[in-house]
Amino acid sequence: MIMQEQKMTLHVEPSLQQRVKTEGDVTKVNAEGLYYRDLNCILRALCASGIKKVEIYGVCGQRYIGTDLNSPMQIDIYGTPGNDLGAFMNGPRITVHGNVQDACGNTMNDGVIVVHGCAGDLTANSMRGGKIFIRDSVATA
């Protein structure tokens, strides 16, 4: 079976567009060295276009991933996302293949965050709904 890469048009800057590719039903984002605002701009554009499954590679400290998304999309993160992962989130399922920094799920309304590693301080701080599962430990102040 040959995997064919598909081009997708998103309403983002052309420099960001080249970081996104689709293989089958999975949209992959290269986040290596990407500023957190640009990564979140890409995610919001993918959400608005109806994409259901996103894999983000090369994550290293980008903050606010998944913040205020209102879609039942699946987001797989490879690396270590920064503070406030999934803040104000309304429905996505985020799976982190690594550790998360502080305030994971901060003020989350709905959705699921699964962390295959450790979580920092303030995990689930002011969380109003949804679920968070941490495989290893959660820091305590």
Phi and psi restraints in degrees (value plus and minus 20) as a CYANA .aco file:
   2 ILE   PHI    -122.3   -82.3
   2 ILE   PSI     105.7   145.7
   3 MET   PHI    -102.6   -62.6
   3 MET   PSI     108.6   148.6
   4 GLN   PHI    -130.4   -90.4
   4 GLN   PSI     109.1   149.1
   5 GLU   PHI    -100.2   -60.2
   5 GLU   PSI     112.8   152.8
   6 GLN   PHI    -129.4   -89.4
   6 GLN   PSI     123.1   163.1
   7 LYS   PHI    -106.3   -66.3
   7 LYS   PSI     123.6   163.6
   8 MET   PHI    -151.4  -111.4
   8 MET   PSI     121.7   161.7
   9 THR   PHI    -122.2   -82.2
   9 THR   PSI      99.0   139.0
  10 LEU   PHI    -135.0   -95.0
  10 LEU   PSI     136.1   176.1
  11 HIS   PHI    -109.0   -69.0
  11 HIS   PSI      48.7    88.7
  12 VAL   PHI    -158.4  -118.4
  12 VAL   PSI     148.8   188.8
  13 GLU   PHI     -79.0   -39.0
  13 GLU   PSI     126.3   166.3
  14 PRO   PHI     -75.5   -35.5
  14 PRO   PSI     -54.6   -14.6
  15 SER   PHI     -84.6   -44.6
  15 SER   PSI     -49.3    -9.3
  16 LEU   PHI    -102.3   -62.3
  16 LEU   PSI     -53.3   -13.3
  17 GLN   PHI     -76.0   -36.0
  17 GLN   PSI     -57.8   -17.8
  18 GLN   PHI     -92.2   -52.2
  18 GLN   PSI     -29.6    10.4
  19 ARG   PHI    -106.1   -66.1
  19 ARG   PSI     -24.2    15.8
  20 VAL   PHI    -135.1   -95.1
  20 VAL   PSI     112.0   152.0
  21 LYS   PHI    -162.0  -122.0
  21 LYS   PSI     134.1   174.1
  22 THR   PHI    -136.9   -96.9
  22 THR   PSI     111.6   151.6
  23 GLU   PHI    -146.3  -106.3
  23 GLU   PSI      88.0   128.0
  24 GLY   PHI      45.0    85.0
  24 GLY   PSI    -145.2  -105.2
  25 ASP   PHI    -119.1   -79.1
  25 ASP   PSI      -7.0    33.0
  26 VAL   PHI    -133.3   -93.3
  26 VAL   PSI     110.3   150.3
  27 THR   PHI    -122.4   -82.4
  27 THR   PSI     105.4   145.4
  28 LYS   PHI    -129.9   -89.9
  28 LYS   PSI     117.5   157.5
  29 VAL   PHI    -141.8  -101.8
  29 VAL   PSI     110.0   150.0
  30 ASN   PHI    -112.6   -72.6
  30 ASN   PSI      88.0   128.0
  31 ALA   PHI    -119.3   -79.3
  31 ALA   PSI     -15.5    24.5
  32 GLU   PHI     -79.3   -39.3
  32 GLU   PSI      99.7   139.7
  33 GLY   PHI      51.0    91.0
  33 GLY   PSI     -11.0    29.0
  34 LEU   PHI    -104.5   -64.5
  34 LEU   PSI     112.5   152.5
  35 TYR   PHI     -83.1   -43.1
  35 TYR   PSI     122.4   162.4
  36 TYR   PHI     -78.9   -38.9
  36 TYR   PSI     -56.6   -16.6
  37 ARG   PHI     -85.4   -45.4
  37 ARG   PSI     -57.6   -17.6
  38 ASP   PHI     -87.7   -47.7
  38 ASP   PSI     -60.8   -20.8
  39 LEU   PHI     -82.3   -42.3
  39 LEU   PSI     -64.0   -24.0
  40 ASN   PHI     -88.4   -48.4
  40 ASN   PSI     -51.1   -11.1
  41 CYS   PHI     -82.6   -42.6
  41 CYS   PSI     -64.0   -24.0
  42 ILE   PHI     -82.1   -42.1
  42 ILE   PSI     -66.7   -26.7
  43 LEU   PHI     -81.1   -41.1
  43 LEU   PSI     -62.0   -22.0
  44 ARG   PHI     -84.8   -44.8
  44 ARG   PSI     -58.2   -18.2
  45 ALA   PHI     -86.6   -46.6
  45 ALA   PSI     -60.0   -20.0
  46 LEU   PHI     -84.7   -44.7
  46 LEU   PSI     -62.9   -22.9
  47 CYS   PHI     -80.0   -40.0
  47 CYS   PSI     -66.2   -26.2
  48 ALA   PHI     -86.3   -46.3
  48 ALA   PSI     -46.4    -6.4
  49 SER   PHI    -107.8   -67.8
  49 SER   PSI     -20.1    19.9
  50 GLY   PHI      67.9   107.9
  50 GLY   PSI      -7.9    32.1
  51 ILE   PHI     -83.1   -43.1
  51 ILE   PSI     119.0   159.0
  52 LYS   PHI    -124.8   -84.8
  52 LYS   PSI     -44.4    -4.4
  53 LYS   PHI    -157.3  -117.3
  53 LYS   PSI     104.7   144.7
  54 VAL   PHI    -148.5  -108.5
  54 VAL   PSI     116.6   156.6
  55 GLU   PHI    -138.0   -98.0
  55 GLU   PSI     108.6   148.6
  56 ILE   PHI    -134.9   -94.9
  56 ILE   PSI     101.6   141.6
  57 TYR   PHI    -130.1   -90.1
  57 TYR   PSI     132.3   172.3
  58 GLY   PHI      56.6    96.6
  58 GLY   PSI       4.7    44.7
  59 VAL   PHI     -94.1   -54.1
  59 VAL   PSI     110.1   150.1
  60 CYS   PHI    -168.4  -128.4
  60 CYS   PSI      61.9   101.9
  61 GLY   PHI      65.9   105.9
  61 GLY   PSI     -16.0    24.0
  62 GLN   PHI     -84.9   -44.9
  62 GLN   PSI     109.2   149.2
  63 ARG   PHI    -107.3   -67.3
  63 ARG   PSI     142.5   182.5
  64 TYR   PHI      42.5    82.5
  64 TYR   PSI       2.5    42.5
  65 ILE   PHI     -82.3   -42.3
  65 ILE   PSI     109.9   149.9
  66 GLY   PHI      61.7   101.7
  66 GLY   PSI     -16.7    23.3
  67 THR   PHI     -83.9   -43.9
  67 THR   PSI     109.3   149.3
  68 ASP   PHI      39.9    79.9
  68 ASP   PSI       7.4    47.4
  69 LEU   PHI    -102.5   -62.5
  69 LEU   PSI     120.2   160.2
  70 ASN   PHI    -142.6  -102.6
  70 ASN   PSI      28.5    68.5
  71 SER   PHI    -159.2  -119.2
  71 SER   PSI     131.0   171.0
  72 PRO   PHI    -101.2   -61.2
  72 PRO   PSI      11.2    51.2
  73 MET   PHI     -92.2   -52.2
  73 MET   PSI     134.3   174.3
  74 GLN   PHI    -119.9   -79.9
  74 GLN   PSI     106.2   146.2
  75 ILE   PHI    -141.1  -101.1
  75 ILE   PSI      98.9   138.9
  76 ASP   PHI    -124.6   -84.6
  76 ASP   PSI     106.3   146.3
  77 ILE   PHI    -133.2   -93.2
  77 ILE   PSI     109.0   149.0
  78 TYR   PHI    -133.5   -93.5
  78 TYR   PSI      88.8   128.8
  79 GLY   PHI     111.4   151.4
  79 GLY   PSI    -178.4  -138.4
  80 THR   PHI    -140.1  -100.1
  80 THR   PSI      85.0   125.0
  81 PRO   PHI     -91.8   -51.8
  81 PRO   PSI     133.7   173.7
  82 GLY   PHI    -101.5   -61.5
  82 GLY   PSI    -185.6  -145.6
  83 ASN   PHI     -78.7   -38.7
  83 ASN   PSI     133.8   173.8
  84 ASP   PHI      42.9    82.9
  84 ASP   PSI      16.4    56.4
  85 LEU   PHI     -79.4   -39.4
  85 LEU   PSI     105.8   145.8
  86 GLY   PHI      53.9    93.9
  86 GLY   PSI      -1.7    38.3
  87 ALA   PHI     -83.0   -43.0
  87 ALA   PSI     117.6   157.6
  88 PHE   PHI      37.3    77.3
  88 PHE   PSI       3.3    43.3
  89 MET   PHI     -91.7   -51.7
  89 MET   PSI     124.5   164.5
  90 ASN   PHI    -151.3  -111.3
  90 ASN   PSI      45.6    85.6
  91 GLY   PHI     106.1   146.1
  91 GLY   PSI     -50.7   -10.7
  92 PRO   PHI     -83.9   -43.9
  92 PRO   PSI     143.4   183.4
  93 ARG   PHI    -134.2   -94.2
  93 ARG   PSI      98.7   138.7
  94 ILE   PHI    -130.8   -90.8
  94 ILE   PSI     107.5   147.5
  95 THR   PHI    -136.9   -96.9
  95 THR   PSI     103.5   143.5
  96 VAL   PHI    -126.2   -86.2
  96 VAL   PSI     102.4   142.4
  97 HIS   PHI    -116.3   -76.3
  97 HIS   PSI      53.6    93.6
  98 GLY   PHI     135.6   175.6
  98 GLY   PSI    -181.5  -141.5
  99 ASN   PHI    -113.9   -73.9
  99 ASN   PSI     143.9   183.9
 100 VAL   PHI    -143.0  -103.0
 100 VAL   PSI     132.2   172.2
 101 GLN   PHI    -105.9   -65.9
 101 GLN   PSI    -180.7  -140.7
 102 ASP   PHI     -87.6   -47.6
 102 ASP   PSI     134.8   174.8
 103 ALA   PHI      43.7    83.7
 103 ALA   PSI      13.8    53.8
 104 CYS   PHI     -81.9   -41.9
 104 CYS   PSI     107.1   147.1
 105 GLY   PHI      57.7    97.7
 105 GLY   PSI      -5.0    35.0
 106 ASN   PHI     -75.5   -35.5
 106 ASN   PSI     101.8   141.8
 107 THR   PHI      33.7    73.7
 107 THR   PSI      11.0    51.0
 108 MET   PHI     -86.8   -46.8
 108 MET   PSI     118.9   158.9
 109 ASN   PHI    -116.1   -76.1
 109 ASN   PSI     -62.3   -22.3
 110 ASP   PHI    -178.5  -138.5
 110 ASP   PSI     138.7   178.7
 111 GLY   PHI      97.2   137.2
 111 GLY   PSI    -193.6  -153.6
 112 VAL   PHI    -157.3  -117.3
 112 VAL   PSI     116.5   156.5
 113 ILE   PHI    -142.3  -102.3
 113 ILE   PSI     105.2   145.2
 114 VAL   PHI    -138.4   -98.4
 114 VAL   PSI     105.7   145.7
 115 VAL   PHI    -137.3   -97.3
 115 VAL   PSI      99.3   139.3
 116 HIS   PHI    -112.1   -72.1
 116 HIS   PSI      42.9    82.9
 117 GLY   PHI     152.6   192.6
 117 GLY   PSI    -168.7  -128.7
 118 CYS   PHI    -123.2   -83.2
 118 CYS   PSI     142.2   182.2
 119 ALA   PHI    -147.1  -107.1
 119 ALA   PSI     129.5   169.5
 120 GLY   PHI    -103.3   -63.3
 120 GLY   PSI    -190.7  -150.7
 121 ASP   PHI     -80.7   -40.7
 121 ASP   PSI     138.2   178.2
 122 LEU   PHI      43.0    83.0
 122 LEU   PSI       3.3    43.3
 123 THR   PHI     -80.5   -40.5
 123 THR   PSI     113.0   153.0
 124 ALA   PHI      46.5    86.5
 124 ALA   PSI       0.9    40.9
 125 ASN   PHI     -80.9   -40.9
 125 ASN   PSI     104.9   144.9
 126 SER   PHI      37.2    77.2
 126 SER   PSI       5.5    45.5
 127 MET   PHI     -85.9   -45.9
 127 MET   PSI     112.6   152.6
 128 ARG   PHI    -123.4   -83.4
 128 ARG   PSI     -37.3     2.7
 129 GLY   PHI    -192.4  -152.4
 129 GLY   PSI     156.5   196.5
 130 GLY   PHI      67.5   107.5
 130 GLY   PSI    -191.9  -151.9
 131 LYS   PHI    -159.8  -119.8
 131 LYS   PSI     126.3   166.3
 132 ILE   PHI    -149.9  -109.9
 132 ILE   PSI     111.0   151.0
 133 PHE   PHI    -142.6  -102.6
 133 PHE   PSI     104.5   144.5
 134 ILE   PHI    -136.5   -96.5
 134 ILE   PSI     102.1   142.1
 135 ARG   PHI     -87.7   -47.7
 135 ARG   PSI     -63.6   -23.6
 136 ASP   PHI    -123.5   -83.5
 136 ASP   PSI    -146.6  -106.6
 137 SER   PHI    -123.7   -83.7
 137 SER   PSI     141.9   181.9
 138 VAL   PHI    -138.7   -98.7
 138 VAL   PSI     110.6   150.6
 139 ALA   PHI     -84.3   -44.3
 139 ALA   PSI     132.2   172.2
 140 THR   PHI    -145.7  -105.7
 140 THR   PSI     124.1   164.1
